[in-house]
Amino acid sequence: MGEPAGIGPEITVAAWRAMRAAGPAFFLIGDAEALGDVPFVPIAAPEEAAEVFPRALPVLPLPLPAGVRPGRPDPRNAPAVIASIERAVAFAAGGRAAGVVTNPIQKAVLTAAGFRHPGHTEFLGELAGMGRAPVMMLACPGLRVVPVTVHLPLARAVAELTTAAIVERGLVVAEALRRDFGRASPRLVLAGLNPHAGEDGTMGREDIEIVAPAVAALAASGIAARGPLPADTLFTPRARAGYDCALCMYHDQALIPVKTLDMDGGVNVTLGLSIVRTSPDHGTALDIAGRGLADPGSLIAALRMAGEMARARTGVGLR
């Protein structure tokens, strides 16, 4: 469901209109009253969705206690938003759905209602983790990136960067590239933290003392890993052709190239879960909610990528 007062309802409707002929089929866990003018059919179980999908949006009802006003989230609806995530994960974990695609949430509203997680990723790690912290990947055609440190102030990100953290994320990424993206021999590159990857220590020793040992450890585990490489040349078309995923040392180092290449089609993928999970790479956009201005491209890309990942895991095509 995501935040019902955001753009989630309208991009869900737009995604169904764009995908109803070719699929993959999906269903919404939410309240049809928030959807506006769209043909929908209530379903009682995920197994009913594929038959309904070509003619109407399948909706597994989860009523909202408060009416929806676009752009104005209501904390009374927060428990239903959380329940929709829990229900979706349960369906995917039980094999009744191929994966989970989450619409954007309004974290401040959920926090005010008692939600104790920083966001979707941490909550999904609790619900469907595999013994390691989940890893956030951002993907668009031609580029996959993983930030080693995520939502931290830059000074704190540098202070908390460790070789162990880089290696742990690299192992999760390599496993996911094999299982979910069909890369039998994943190729990783690690971006340098400092300009010119430290220029042999003249611009900081972190790349020598923290990043380079992580590259060596990943290589010793059998992963094709290179680096640290200067971030200012790591995302050119020629450079991107030489790797399957770039591990970046902080948030903006990873997200700027993805959003520059494909702002409307980037996908957030959670790696290291027992289920497939993707989401649009944008927020709730409360300022334009309900005005018909939202671009569904990222949600459509997230739905398609979830289908491709599920197919890679099972070898079975999806309707």
ABEGO torsion letter per residue (X at the ends): XEBAABAAAAAAAAAAAAAAAAOBBBBBBEBAAAAEBBBBBBBABAAAAAAAAAABBBBBBBBBABBBBBGBBBAAAAAAAAAAAAAAAAAAAAGABABBBBBBBBAAAAAAAGBABABAAAAAAAAABAGBBBBBBBBBBGBBBBBABBBBBAAAAAAABBAAAAAAAAAAAAAAAAAAAGBABBBBBBBBABBGGGGGGAAEAAAAAAAAAAAAAAAAAGBBBBOBBBAAAAABAAAAAABABBBBABAAAAAAAAAAABAAABBBBBBGBABBBBBBBBBAGAAABGAGABBAAAAAAAAAAAAAAAAAAAGBBBX
